[in-house]
Structures are given as structure tokens and as C-alpha cells.
Amino acid sequence: MKRHGTRRPAGGLVALGAACGLLLTGCSGGGDSGAHKSDASYDGGTHDVPRPPAGPEGSGRYEGGEREGGQESRDVAPEPDHLSTFALDVDTASYGYARRTLDEGRLPDPSTVRPEEFVNSFRQDYPRPDGDGFTVTVDGARTDEEGWSLVRVGLATRTADADGERPPAALTFVVDVSGSMGEPGRLDLAREALGTMTDRLRDDDSVALVTFSGESETVLPMTRLDGNRGEIHDAIDSLEPTDSTNLGAGVETGYETAVEGLRKGATNRVVLVSDALANTGETEAGAILERISESRREHGITLFGVGVGSDYGDALMEQLADRGDGHTVYVSDEEDAREVFCEELPRNIELTARDAKAQVAFDPETVAEFRLVGYDNRRVADDDFRDDRVDGGEVGPGHTVTALYAVRTRPGAEGHLATATVRWLDPDSRTPHEETGDLEADGLAESVWRARPRLTVTATAAYFADALRADGHREGSLPGAPGLGELSERAESLAARTEDADVRELAEAIRTADGLD
């Protein structure tokens, strides 16, 4: 057993209970039929989709729906800059944590509300590609504020294989085992869940186990499941709670262990399970990641963060995932855990795209101004879109990524509105590819509330996040934003219309927020 200096698992691991037993057993995200896409592709040559010229960043602002305490994300791009570029992000932790906070009778801190993570928490109906890469869907609808629309850019990867075919996995679990885990129903359930997971993994998979609290320990080096399940069970059963939280040491030891056990031809990933409340050692995401930068860059090891606990270090976990070439989710109950360990983690065993970025070009002849909703920490300079040295997002099979824009069209606008392009690198060859999709003015639905159901779900989630970020929590800065009371009524109607349990939970969260406010 290798010791390094810290150790601890988090309060929300109760939720992992029976769910971990489903890990990597072939669960997959489904794909539905959907809307318009372009079949244009790019293999490293000259991009032939016309784009408006890029200009210096401006400071124009959307002036509708004025409220006190405006957010910086209300910035819009004035002429001549009609490009918007960002790194793809499939995080959903912000929405999960907001729901947990509301269930406890509290409004979430506005700083923890990231609209893109609310939007990306819901199933979409985008078409799926046959192979690796993306489809691009661009649609939109007019809002209740004259001249303003919401434009949705949807990206989708192929459906995860239903039969569970995938490369072997080399997973290094970095588990927070602080003193609070000694309470009944926490560490005991975590041990049970990890034990069940061990029984369900494939023989050609490998796992390592690192724990951290005041010091980190490599409890189990990278170990092939075949013939070693008993040894792995013994390591899991040995987990005991200790004291403080040196998350930095845990992450560093986790990556060292992953590098030592690196498997060629396998997907090598660090899975961090923590409440991210670092109080010992290094506590800044940048400094933590700098210490493991070589293993991240040279070996391509990616990070999957599972946030837990009613007290949760949201900002630190998000920064670790964004800068660590991975993403993060939040687990609050058994249902969340089932989704994470049956769907989210298996989808991320395999990657279909590395350093994926999107760029949307709005036509200056038809679009007066626009702004991207959320993605505040994922913006990329327009000129860096095709610079493959600039970090993007990592995406696996079964994923969808949605970006929403508030767009003011020019009076009487007709014809082309926008072209969206996604660029990514092949995970193995690092060859760049691109795919595009377009939107015409006549493609805008007349109302976000009478549009295709999934577009209305997207708008509802975005309006909810926007309201939670706003001072007073009554009205947000998005055009056509209803108050929480009206939004609650619309969400209830939408839940009945879609018969979707996730939309029903969204409606309940909005109703709770309206009551608390």
C-alpha cells in the first residue's frame, strides 16, 4: 500500500448503493429521430462554409427585460463580430446540485448556477451519426419579446452500443474518505456499491483504488479483474473513515497510480468521487492540475468527477473537470446514481471526440445582435477555433450537447440566419474533422411555448437557470423571460405534454423555487 499524505469519501455516496451494480453492464443512451442537419464534413482541408468576417470583441448589450444587478453573461456581440466560439461541455452537475439545494428548502447560490448544465441535463431528439463524430442541428423559436428569438444549436454523437461493446477500461477510482463518512449509510454503502461494481465489470477491465483524507493512499494498484476479484473486494472492504480533506493529494496520487497502471488500447480514466471541500494541502484547481499536467497531456488520461454531499465544492470540481479534459456530474439520490453509473460513466469509457469546439456564424444581414447563454468558462477566441493546440471538450458516444442563443433579428429578416460548425479530433489519430448545420429565418417556430417539445424543454430549463441567477429570482435577463410563477405553470403543462419524468422533476423544482422566493 502506497501512502502519500491524505484520505476521504463524500456524503452523497449513499446514493451509489445499488446503482453501482449496473456500472459498465451495457447500459447506453438512446438516440431519437430529429431535425435538420447538414452532411458537410471536414478532414483537414479548407472550410467551404461562408463565414462573416471576425472582428474585435464588442460590448453591446441586450437591453430587454431590464432588472437590477445585471449578469455579465448579458453581453451580446455587436457588428461586425458575428462569430461565437466555445469548447463543448457535457457537465450536468449544476442542475443536480440546484435540485438537491431546493429539496432542502434553500435557493441555490447564483454562482453555482450554470445555464448550459441545466440545458444539457435533458434528453434531446437530435439525429445521430452512423459513425464517430457529430450531427449538427440548428433550430429556434420566437420569444414573447418582439424581435427576439431563442436559437438552439444541437450536437449529437452516435448512440452507445447497446450490446456493451467497448474498449477495455482502466479506471482509477479516487474516493474521498473523510470522517463524516463514518456515519451510518455512507461509507458502508460505498463499500457495498464498489463491491457490487467489482462483480459486474468485465474480466478484461482493470481498476485501481486511491483514497484520500488527511493523506492519500494507493490502496490497490491497477489490477485486472480476471482472477483478482477477491483481492479487489478485500481492498474495498478495508476502507475506513479518517479526518480532513486533502483533495489535491488525492488527485495527484490518483494520476500517478493511473500512469503506473496505464494500459495501451484501453480507455484510461480517473474517476474522482468527492464533495470537493478541500481544506488541507493544495486547494486551487489550477495548481492541482499543474502537478499532474504531464500525465494528462502525454498519456491522455481524462477525469470524470462525481460530486456528492449537501455541502459541495461546486466551483473546484467544475474547474478540475473542465481543465482536466473531462466532465462532472452530481449525485443526490439513488436515481441519480443509477443514471451516473449505468449511463454517464459507461458512455465515457470510450471517447468519440477530443478537443471538440463549436463556432456559430450569424449572418449580419439578418441578425442584429446575439448572445450565448452560459458557457461562461468555456469561451474560446474566434481565431482559435481551428487551432488544435487550444483545449476543447471530450465527448463520448450517446452524448448530446446543446447551446442556446438569444438572437435579435432585423425587421423583416428573410433567408440565412446562422451556420454552426463543430470541430473535433479523432481520439486515436488526432485527425481533425468538421460538421456543419444551418438555420434559415423561416425555420424559426412562431413561439417557444408552441415549438417542438424538446426545444420548449430547452427554453424552460434555460429560463429557470436564468431566473435563479438573477437578483430577486423573479425575472431573468433572457428575452421573453416569464416570472417563476408563470414558468412553473408552463413547465407543468410541458410535463403533461411530454410525459417525461425528467421534465416533471424540472416542473417541481421550478414550483419549489417560486415558493421559496
Backbone torsions as a table, in degrees:
resi	resn	phi	psi	omega
1	MET	NA	128.7	-176.6
2	LYS	-101.9	124.6	179.6
3	ARG	-104.3	144.2	179.8
4	HIS	-131.6	-17.7	177.3
5	GLY	129.0	24.6	172.4
6	THR	-176.6	165.4	-178.3
7	ARG	-171.1	140.4	177.9
8	ARG	169.5	126.1	164.6
9	PRO	-93.3	153.9	-168.4
10	ALA	-96.4	167.4	-172.0
11	GLY	-60.5	-33.2	-175.9
12	GLY	-78.0	2.4	-179.5
13	LEU	-65.5	-13.2	173.5
14	VAL	-53.0	-37.1	-175.8
15	ALA	-68.6	-14.7	-176.7
16	LEU	-78.5	-15.1	-174.5
17	GLY	-21.5	-104.0	-175.9
18	ALA	-72.8	-18.3	-173.2
19	ALA	-65.0	-37.0	-177.3
20	CYS	-61.4	-21.6	179.6
21	GLY	-63.5	-17.3	-179.2
22	LEU	-93.4	-2.5	-174.1
23	LEU	-58.7	126.4	172.3
24	LEU	62.4	33.1	179.5
25	THR	-103.5	17.2	175.3
26	GLY	103.6	5.5	175.5
27	CYS	-62.4	146.8	-178.7
28	SER	-149.3	157.7	175.4
29	GLY	-84.6	134.9	-178.1
30	GLY	-87.1	157.9	177.3
31	GLY	-118.3	145.9	-179.0
32	ASP	-118.0	161.8	174.2
33	SER	-69.0	159.9	-174.9
34	GLY	-159.5	-149.3	-166.0
35	ALA	-96.5	-165.3	-174.1
36	HIS	-60.3	141.5	170.8
37	LYS	-146.1	161.1	173.5
38	SER	-101.2	146.3	178.5
39	ASP	-98.3	13.4	176.1
40	ALA	-64.5	142.2	177.2
41	SER	-136.5	164.3	-175.2
42	TYR	-134.2	130.6	-179.0
43	ASP	-125.9	35.1	173.7
44	GLY	105.0	-2.6	-179.8
45	GLY	-92.3	-158.2	-178.6
46	THR	-80.1	130.2	179.8
47	HIS	-74.0	128.5	-172.4
48	ASP	-105.9	11.2	176.0
49	VAL	-87.1	120.3	-178.0
50	PRO	-59.0	139.2	178.5
51	ARG	-130.1	142.0	173.1
52	PRO	-62.1	150.3	179.4
53	PRO	-64.6	141.4	177.6
54	ALA	-79.5	144.6	179.0
55	GLY	-132.1	-177.2	179.5
56	PRO	-66.8	151.6	179.0
57	GLU	-65.4	138.8	-177.7
58	GLY	-109.5	-173.8	-177.5
59	SER	-131.4	25.5	176.7
60	GLY	-62.7	157.2	-177.0
61	ARG	-137.5	146.2	170.6
62	TYR	-73.3	126.3	-173.2
63	GLU	-102.2	-2.2	-178.8
64	GLY	-79.1	162.6	176.3
65	GLY	56.9	43.2	-174.9
66	GLU	-60.1	137.8	177.9
67	ARG	-145.2	168.0	177.7
68	GLU	-73.9	148.7	174.0
69	GLY	66.3	58.3	-177.7
70	GLY	-60.3	148.3	177.8
71	GLN	-88.1	151.4	177.8
72	GLU	-65.6	-22.5	-178.2
73	SER	-74.5	3.7	175.9
74	ARG	-81.8	-2.7	179.0
75	ASP	-60.1	141.1	173.9
76	VAL	-125.4	163.6	-177.9
77	ALA	-96.0	117.8	176.1
78	PRO	-82.8	174.9	173.8
79	GLU	-64.5	149.5	2.4
80	PRO	-94.5	7.3	-176.0
81	ASP	-81.2	104.5	178.4
82	HIS	-118.6	31.1	175.3
83	LEU	-114.7	146.6	174.6
84	SER	-137.1	127.0	-174.0
85	THR	-131.7	136.2	179.8
86	PHE	-154.0	156.9	174.9
87	ALA	-83.4	139.5	-179.4
88	LEU	-64.8	148.2	-176.3
89	ASP	-146.2	126.2	179.0
90	VAL	-112.5	17.2	178.1
91	ASP	-61.7	147.5	175.2
92	THR	-134.3	4.8	-171.7
93	ALA	-60.4	-36.6	-175.9
94	SER	-59.3	-42.7	179.8
95	TYR	-68.0	-43.1	179.0
96	GLY	-61.3	-41.5	-179.6
97	TYR	-69.5	-36.3	177.2
98	ALA	-63.2	-43.1	178.0
99	ARG	-61.6	-43.0	178.9
100	ARG	-60.9	-43.6	-179.5
101	THR	-63.6	-43.8	178.9
102	LEU	-64.2	-39.3	178.1
103	ASP	-60.7	-28.1	179.2
104	GLU	-87.6	4.2	175.8
105	GLY	85.8	22.6	-179.6
106	ARG	-128.7	146.0	170.3
107	LEU	-78.7	140.7	-179.8
108	PRO	-68.8	149.6	172.7
109	ASP	-60.7	126.8	-178.8
110	PRO	-53.9	-28.1	-178.7
111	SER	-69.3	-17.4	179.2
112	THR	-93.8	-1.1	-176.9
113	VAL	-94.4	113.9	178.0
114	ARG	-117.5	109.5	-172.2
115	PRO	-55.5	-37.6	-178.2
116	GLU	-63.3	-29.1	179.7
117	GLU	-78.6	-28.2	170.7
118	PHE	-65.1	-49.9	-177.3
119	VAL	-61.9	-41.8	-175.6
120	ASN	-79.4	2.9	178.2
121	SER	-84.5	-2.5	-173.1
122	PHE	-119.5	144.5	179.0
123	ARG	-61.1	142.1	178.1
124	GLN	-121.0	169.5	-176.9
125	ASP	-114.9	29.5	179.6
126	TYR	-68.1	146.4	173.3
127	PRO	-65.3	154.3	-178.5
128	ARG	-109.4	146.1	175.2
129	PRO	-75.4	160.3	178.0
130	ASP	-75.4	-36.0	-179.1
131	GLY	-118.2	-160.4	178.2
132	ASP	-66.5	160.1	-177.8
133	GLY	108.8	-156.5	-171.6
134	PHE	-134.9	154.7	156.7
135	THR	-100.9	155.7	179.9
136	VAL	-124.7	122.3	178.4
137	THR	-120.1	129.4	177.9
138	VAL	-126.6	121.6	176.5
139	ASP	-145.4	-174.2	-178.7
140	GLY	177.8	177.2	-179.0
141	ALA	-154.1	153.5	179.5
142	ARG	-78.6	145.8	178.7
143	THR	-96.0	180.0	178.6
144	ASP	-77.5	-5.1	177.4
145	GLU	-98.7	123.4	-171.7
146	GLU	-56.1	132.6	176.4
147	GLY	86.5	-12.1	-175.1
148	TRP	-107.9	138.5	177.7
149	SER	-130.5	162.8	168.2
150	LEU	-105.9	124.0	179.6
151	VAL	-110.2	128.6	-177.2
152	ARG	-108.2	128.2	173.5
153	VAL	-108.4	117.1	-177.0
154	GLY	-115.4	128.9	179.4
155	LEU	-119.8	138.2	-177.9
156	ALA	-139.4	141.0	173.5
157	THR	-98.5	172.7	179.4
158	ARG	-63.0	155.8	177.6
159	THR	-65.9	139.0	175.5
160	ALA	-62.2	143.5	-176.9
161	ASP	-59.9	125.5	-178.6
162	ALA	-67.0	-27.4	-178.0
163	ASP	-85.5	3.1	175.1
164	GLY	81.0	9.5	178.5
165	GLU	-65.9	132.3	-179.2
166	ARG	-169.1	166.1	173.4
167	PRO	-66.9	159.8	174.3
168	PRO	-62.0	153.4	-177.9
169	ALA	-108.4	138.8	170.7
170	ALA	-120.6	96.4	-171.3
171	LEU	-106.9	125.8	173.6
172	THR	-105.4	107.6	179.7
173	PHE	-86.0	123.6	177.9
174	VAL	-110.3	106.5	-168.1
175	VAL	-111.5	129.2	177.7
176	ASP	-76.6	121.2	-177.3
177	VAL	-124.8	51.7	-178.0
178	SER	-71.7	174.0	-176.1
179	GLY	-58.8	-32.5	-178.8
180	SER	-63.4	-18.4	-179.6
181	MET	-72.8	-8.0	177.5
182	GLY	-75.7	-11.9	178.8
183	GLU	-66.6	143.8	-179.8
184	PRO	-54.8	142.1	178.1
185	GLY	83.1	11.1	178.7
186	ARG	-116.4	-85.3	-176.6
187	LEU	-66.0	-32.2	178.4
188	ASP	-62.9	-41.6	177.1
189	LEU	-70.8	-33.0	177.6
190	ALA	-62.9	-43.5	178.3
191	ARG	-61.7	-42.5	179.8
192	GLU	-62.9	-41.9	-178.4
193	ALA	-65.9	-45.2	179.4
194	LEU	-64.8	-34.5	177.2
195	GLY	-65.7	-42.8	177.7
196	THR	-64.2	-40.6	177.4
197	MET	-58.8	-40.8	-179.9
198	THR	-60.2	-37.7	179.7
199	ASP	-70.6	-22.6	-174.7
200	ARG	-97.4	-18.2	-180.0
201	LEU	-66.3	158.7	-179.4
202	ARG	-78.4	158.0	-179.2
203	ASP	-61.7	-32.3	-177.7
204	ASP	-87.5	2.9	173.7
205	ASP	-83.1	160.5	177.1
206	SER	-132.6	148.4	175.5
207	VAL	-135.5	150.6	169.8
208	ALA	-129.3	156.0	-177.5
209	LEU	-131.7	121.2	175.6
210	VAL	-120.7	136.2	175.4
211	THR	-120.2	156.3	177.5
212	PHE	-148.4	144.1	168.8
213	SER	-149.2	-107.2	173.9
214	GLY	-72.0	-26.6	174.2
215	GLU	-140.1	159.4	179.9
216	SER	-100.8	149.9	179.6
217	GLU	-138.1	136.4	166.9
218	THR	-87.5	95.7	-178.2
219	VAL	-71.9	-34.9	-178.9
220	LEU	-144.3	120.6	175.0
221	PRO	-70.1	172.9	-178.8
222	MET	-57.3	120.7	-171.6
223	THR	-131.9	126.8	177.0
224	ARG	-67.4	137.9	-178.6
225	LEU	-64.7	-37.9	-175.2
226	ASP	-59.8	113.9	176.7
227	GLY	82.5	-1.3	-174.6
228	ASN	-125.0	15.6	-175.6
229	ARG	-63.9	-35.1	178.5
230	GLY	-62.1	-43.6	178.3
231	GLU	-62.8	-39.2	-180.0
232	ILE	-67.2	-41.8	177.4
233	HIS	-61.0	-39.6	179.4
234	ASP	-62.2	-40.8	179.7
235	ALA	-64.5	-41.7	179.4
236	ILE	-65.4	-43.7	-178.3
237	ASP	-64.8	-19.9	-177.6
238	SER	-81.3	-6.6	-176.2
239	LEU	-65.2	128.7	178.6
240	GLU	-136.8	145.8	179.2
241	PRO	-72.8	148.5	176.8
242	THR	-129.7	-113.5	-170.5
243	ASP	-125.9	-110.9	-167.3
244	SER	-78.4	-173.1	-171.1
245	THR	-122.9	97.7	174.4
246	ASN	-100.4	78.3	-175.2
247	LEU	-63.3	-37.7	-179.6
248	GLY	-58.6	-44.7	178.7
249	ALA	-65.2	-37.2	178.7
250	GLY	-63.0	-45.9	179.7
251	VAL	-64.7	-43.9	-179.2
252	GLU	-61.7	-46.1	178.6
253	THR	-65.2	-37.5	177.9
254	GLY	-59.7	-44.6	179.5
255	TYR	-70.2	-37.3	175.9
256	GLU	-60.1	-43.3	179.5
257	THR	-65.6	-39.9	178.7
258	ALA	-64.3	-39.7	179.1
259	VAL	-67.3	-43.0	179.6
260	GLU	-61.8	-32.8	-179.1
261	GLY	-102.7	18.7	-176.1
262	LEU	-54.9	133.8	178.9
263	ARG	-118.7	122.2	175.7
264	LYS	-70.6	139.2	-179.2
265	GLY	83.4	-4.9	177.9
266	ALA	-107.8	163.5	172.4
267	THR	-89.2	114.6	-176.6
268	ASN	-99.2	120.5	-172.9
269	ARG	-143.4	141.9	171.0
270	VAL	-98.9	127.8	178.7
271	VAL	-111.4	108.3	-177.7
272	LEU	-95.9	119.7	177.6
273	VAL	-113.0	111.2	-171.9
274	SER	-163.3	160.2	169.0
275	ASP	-88.7	-1.5	173.6
276	ALA	57.3	30.5	176.7
277	LEU	-98.3	71.1	-176.8
278	ALA	-68.5	126.6	179.7
279	ASN	-132.8	4.8	179.2
280	THR	-139.0	145.3	178.6
281	GLY	70.8	-148.9	-178.8
282	GLU	-74.0	130.2	-176.0
283	THR	-121.4	1.2	179.9
284	GLU	-101.8	133.5	-176.1
285	ALA	-58.9	-44.8	-178.0
286	GLY	-59.7	-44.0	-179.3
287	ALA	-68.3	-38.6	178.4
288	ILE	-62.4	-47.0	-176.9
289	LEU	-71.1	-30.0	178.0
290	GLU	-62.8	-34.2	-178.9
291	ARG	-72.0	-17.1	178.7
292	ILE	-118.7	17.9	-174.0
293	SER	-62.2	-38.1	-177.5
294	GLU	-63.2	-44.9	-179.2
295	SER	-67.6	-32.1	177.9
296	ARG	-69.1	-46.4	-172.6
297	ARG	-78.7	-44.8	-174.4
298	GLU	-79.3	-32.1	-175.1
299	HIS	-107.3	-6.1	176.7
300	GLY	66.2	26.3	178.5
301	ILE	-76.0	128.6	-176.8
302	THR	-109.5	163.8	-173.0
303	LEU	-115.6	133.1	173.4
304	PHE	-120.5	114.5	-176.3
305	GLY	-100.3	129.3	175.8
306	VAL	-113.5	107.7	-179.4
307	GLY	-86.0	139.7	-177.9
308	VAL	-141.7	163.9	172.8
309	GLY	96.8	143.4	178.5
310	SER	-68.8	-32.5	168.8
311	ASP	-97.6	118.3	-167.1
312	TYR	-140.9	130.4	178.3
313	GLY	-81.9	72.4	-173.6
314	ASP	-56.5	-48.1	-174.2
315	ALA	-63.2	-43.6	-178.4
316	LEU	-65.7	-44.6	-179.4
317	MET	-63.8	-40.4	180.0
318	GLU	-64.5	-42.8	179.7
319	GLN	-65.4	-39.9	178.0
320	LEU	-61.1	-44.5	-178.4
321	ALA	-68.8	-45.4	-178.0
322	ASP	-62.4	-44.8	-177.4
323	ARG	-85.8	-11.9	-178.7
324	GLY	-99.7	21.1	177.2
325	ASP	57.2	47.5	179.9
326	GLY	-153.6	-156.5	175.6
327	HIS	-152.2	173.7	-174.0
328	THR	-133.9	148.9	174.3
329	VAL	-129.2	167.4	177.8
330	TYR	-124.4	134.5	-178.5
331	VAL	-113.6	123.0	-180.0
332	SER	-118.6	-18.5	-178.6
333	ASP	-155.1	-179.2	-175.8
334	GLU	-64.3	-34.4	179.3
335	GLU	-65.7	-43.3	175.5
336	ASP	-59.7	-44.3	-178.1
337	ALA	-62.4	-39.5	178.0
338	ARG	-60.1	-43.9	-179.9
339	GLU	-65.2	-42.8	-177.7
340	VAL	-64.7	-48.5	-172.5
341	PHE	-89.3	-12.8	175.9
342	CYS	-101.0	-24.7	-176.1
343	GLU	-121.8	-57.6	-172.7
344	GLU	-61.7	-54.6	-176.7
345	LEU	-65.8	-45.4	176.4
346	PRO	-58.6	-36.6	178.5
347	ARG	-63.2	-28.2	-175.4
348	ASN	-98.1	4.3	171.5
349	ILE	-63.4	-42.7	179.9
350	GLU	-105.5	141.7	174.6
351	LEU	-106.2	140.1	172.8
352	THR	-107.1	-14.6	-178.9
353	ALA	-152.8	136.8	173.1
354	ARG	-114.1	150.1	176.1
355	ASP	47.6	48.4	-179.1
356	ALA	-80.4	133.2	178.6
357	LYS	-132.8	154.0	176.7
358	ALA	-123.0	145.6	174.6
359	GLN	-135.2	129.4	179.5
360	VAL	-113.6	125.7	178.4
361	ALA	-106.9	115.2	178.0
362	PHE	-92.8	137.7	-176.6
363	ASP	-76.3	118.8	-177.8
364	PRO	-66.7	-15.9	178.2
365	GLU	-75.0	-23.4	-175.5
366	THR	-121.0	-19.0	-176.6
367	VAL	-112.8	122.8	-179.7
368	ALA	-85.4	-39.5	179.4
369	GLU	-163.2	163.2	-177.2
370	PHE	-160.1	165.1	168.6
371	ARG	-153.0	145.3	176.4
372	LEU	-80.2	134.3	-179.6
373	VAL	-89.8	113.4	-179.2
374	GLY	80.0	-153.9	-176.7
375	TYR	56.9	29.3	-175.9
376	ASP	-60.2	-33.4	-178.6
377	ASN	-94.3	5.2	-174.9
378	ARG	-121.2	11.9	-179.7
379	ARG	-66.4	145.0	179.2
380	VAL	-128.9	140.1	176.2
381	ALA	-59.4	139.1	-177.1
382	ASP	-55.7	-39.5	-178.2
383	ASP	-69.4	-13.5	-178.7
384	ASP	-94.4	4.5	-176.5
385	PHE	-58.3	-42.9	-178.6
386	ARG	-102.8	15.3	171.9
387	ASP	-92.3	102.1	-173.1
388	ASP	-75.6	0.7	171.6
389	ARG	-82.5	-16.7	180.0
390	VAL	-83.7	129.8	-173.6
391	ASP	-63.2	137.5	172.9
392	GLY	-121.2	-150.1	-179.6
393	GLY	-112.1	152.6	176.9
394	GLU	-100.4	131.7	-173.5
395	VAL	-132.6	139.2	179.6
396	GLY	-109.8	179.4	178.4
397	PRO	-66.6	149.5	178.0
398	GLY	85.0	0.6	-177.6
399	HIS	-90.8	152.5	162.9
400	THR	-126.6	148.7	176.0
401	VAL	-127.8	130.2	-178.8
402	THR	-122.8	133.3	172.4
403	ALA	-121.9	135.2	-178.3
404	LEU	-116.2	137.5	178.9
405	TYR	-122.3	140.6	165.8
406	ALA	-90.1	123.7	-171.5
407	VAL	-130.1	127.6	172.9
408	ARG	-102.5	117.1	180.0
409	THR	-88.5	154.4	177.5
410	ARG	-72.7	150.0	179.7
411	PRO	-54.6	130.9	178.6
412	GLY	70.1	19.3	-176.8
413	ALA	-58.0	132.3	175.9
414	GLU	-136.1	152.5	176.9
415	GLY	91.2	-150.3	-170.9
416	HIS	-68.6	133.7	175.9
417	LEU	-106.5	-46.9	-171.5
418	ALA	-158.6	150.3	171.0
419	THR	-124.1	125.8	178.3
420	ALA	-107.8	134.0	-180.0
421	THR	-127.9	133.0	173.6
422	VAL	-112.3	135.3	179.2
423	ARG	-122.9	137.3	-179.5
424	TRP	-149.7	165.8	176.5
425	LEU	-108.9	139.4	173.4
426	ASP	-60.2	131.8	-175.5
427	PRO	-59.8	-29.7	-177.1
428	ASP	-94.8	-52.6	-174.6
429	SER	-87.9	-15.5	-174.6
430	ARG	62.2	22.1	175.3
431	THR	-74.3	133.1	179.7
432	PRO	-80.1	146.6	176.1
433	HIS	-138.8	157.5	175.3
434	GLU	-139.1	154.3	174.9
435	GLU	-142.9	146.7	-176.1
436	THR	-129.6	160.9	173.3
437	GLY	-148.0	154.2	-174.8
438	ASP	-127.8	159.9	174.5
439	LEU	-135.0	132.0	174.7
440	GLU	-102.8	157.5	-177.9
441	ALA	-58.7	-37.1	-178.9
442	ASP	-76.1	-1.3	175.7
443	GLY	-86.0	-5.4	178.4
444	LEU	-77.1	126.8	173.9
445	ALA	-68.1	155.6	-174.3
446	GLU	-71.6	-22.3	-179.0
447	SER	-153.2	138.5	176.7
448	VAL	-64.3	-23.7	-177.7
449	TRP	-86.5	-11.2	177.9
450	ARG	-121.4	17.7	-179.7
451	ALA	-83.1	-175.0	174.2
452	ARG	-54.2	141.1	-173.3
453	PRO	-53.1	-42.3	-176.3
454	ARG	-70.1	-30.0	174.1
455	LEU	-68.7	-38.9	177.6
456	THR	-66.7	-37.7	175.3
457	VAL	-60.4	-44.4	178.8
458	THR	-58.6	-47.3	-179.8
459	ALA	-63.2	-41.1	-179.5
460	THR	-63.2	-44.8	178.7
461	ALA	-62.6	-40.7	-179.8
462	ALA	-67.7	-42.8	177.9
463	TYR	-61.7	-38.4	179.4
464	PHE	-64.2	-49.2	178.4
465	ALA	-60.1	-41.4	-178.3
466	ASP	-63.1	-39.3	178.7
467	ALA	-67.1	-40.0	-179.7
468	LEU	-67.1	-25.2	178.2
469	ARG	-83.0	-17.3	-172.9
470	ALA	-83.5	148.7	173.9
471	ASP	-64.0	130.3	-179.4
472	GLY	87.1	-19.0	175.3
473	HIS	59.3	24.7	179.8
474	ARG	-100.9	-47.3	-179.2
475	GLU	-135.6	141.0	178.7
476	GLY	-95.8	-170.4	-176.8
477	SER	-99.3	-4.1	179.0
478	LEU	-71.6	144.7	178.9
479	PRO	-62.3	137.7	179.2
480	GLY	74.5	14.6	-176.2
481	ALA	-66.0	123.5	174.7
482	PRO	-83.1	160.9	171.3
483	GLY	-67.1	166.0	-176.9
484	LEU	-61.4	-33.7	179.0
485	GLY	-61.5	-50.7	178.7
486	GLU	-65.3	-40.2	-179.7
487	LEU	-62.7	-37.1	177.4
488	SER	-61.4	-44.2	178.9
489	GLU	-63.3	-42.9	179.4
490	ARG	-65.5	-37.6	179.5
491	ALA	-67.2	-38.4	176.5
492	GLU	-60.3	-45.0	178.8
493	SER	-63.8	-39.3	-179.7
494	LEU	-66.6	-38.4	178.3
495	ALA	-61.9	-41.5	177.6
496	ALA	-67.0	-36.8	-178.8
497	ARG	-68.0	-40.1	-175.7
498	THR	-90.9	-21.6	-174.2
499	GLU	52.2	41.3	-176.7
500	ASP	-110.3	123.8	-177.8
501	ALA	-63.3	-34.6	179.5
502	ASP	-66.7	-39.0	178.1
503	VAL	-69.0	-34.3	175.6
504	ARG	-62.3	-42.2	177.4
505	GLU	-64.2	-36.5	176.5
506	LEU	-62.6	-44.9	179.0
507	ALA	-60.6	-41.4	179.1
508	GLU	-65.5	-38.7	178.7
509	ALA	-65.5	-40.5	179.1
510	ILE	-65.5	-41.9	178.7
511	ARG	-62.9	-41.0	178.3
512	THR	-62.8	-45.1	179.9
513	ALA	-62.0	-39.5	179.1
514	ASP	-64.4	-39.8	178.5
515	GLY	-67.6	-39.6	179.5
516	LEU	-68.1	-36.5	-178.1
517	ASP	-67.7	NA	NA
